[in-house]
Amino acid sequence: MTAKKKTPLERAPLERALLVQMYKDMALFRRFEERVGLAYTKQKFSGFCHLHIGQEALAVGVQSALRDTDYMLSGYRSHTQAIGKGISPEAVMAELFGKVDGCCRGKGGSMHMFSKEHRFLGGHGIVGGQTPIAAGVGFSIRYRNEDDVCVCYMGDAATNQGQFFEAMNMAATWDLPVLFIIENNKYGMGTDIRRTTSVDALWKRALAFDMAHSDVDGMNVVTVHEHVKAIVDQMRKDHKPYLLEALTYRYRGHSVSDPGTYRTKEEVEDYQKNRDPILQLERYMTELNLASEAEFKAWDNEAKERVKAAEEFADNSPNPPVEELWDHVLVP
């Protein structure tokens, strides 16, 4: 008989300091993306822009389980993941605005955040294009006999791309320490994933490669942290890949130009009211008497001020000089 999984409140609570930091990080991510959305409507920048609002628990829960030396790659919905990996909100906002103080000197934009220093290797605009690169990073870790891991985020629809299967096969065959994380927010652009995929759970993709796998409630930051921490600890020992399906949800459209008419207003409101990651952590900490309403408000105000300062920084940052037009185009 399978033992019943314990809920977060039934398990020993995480340290208060960690819970507070996770709350602050989720508040920062939420407020940052909201401000990015407003900046886009004010035409402070143009092009593609994909917001992460609603998916904060996954980014924060995963990051809190990693080391600074671990690598990370993602798709084009990566502003907050980049911040979590150590790139400052100021540098991310300036990159969005195409300014010289951005993490890529304004040349990457919304979809292409990057930092060698923080081992955040993109931000990739091609659907599933990050997966073979992650396999390469995993090979590098194995070649140098390190115990770091490479986290590779992708959307649910990316699991239907051929390069995803090729990367999974290579990682499984060569024992590459890559944690492939599927951010299953239910909709690949505007199409319900159930209409385009033959399996009823995306973690089943791992079965073809005899790869370790599981799923997790991606709306609960405590659950994500505990689950990913156990996975990563094991990966540092056996140096094998892992496929994790995180069940999450985005509140906004696929991009800022998407009205989201393919889903009902009631569905979105249900997630916002009953499964919102920030509200879930608030309730959890309140029931354990770990924080007060005044503290939650103060932490949220702190996040608002931080992103306000980030936008002001980006506004005041200069444009890249014309002389840099051909820099970083070719590798010497």
Secondary structure, DSSP 8 states (H G I E B T S, - for coil): -------GGGS----HHHHHHHHHHHHHHHHHHHHHHHHHHTTSS-S-----TT-HHHHHHHHTTS-TTSEEE--S--HHHHHHTT--HHHHHHHHTT-TTSTTTTSS-TT---BTTTTB-----STTTHHHHHHHHHHHHHHTT----EEEEEEGGGGGSHHHHHHHHHHHHHT--EEEEEEE-SEETTEEGGGT-SSSSGGGGGGGGT-EEEEEETT-HHHHHHHHHHHHHHHHHH---EEEEEE---SS-SSTT---TTS-HHHHHHHHHHS-HHHHHHHHHHHTT---HHHHHHHHHHHHHHHHHHHHHHHHS----GGGTTTTSS--
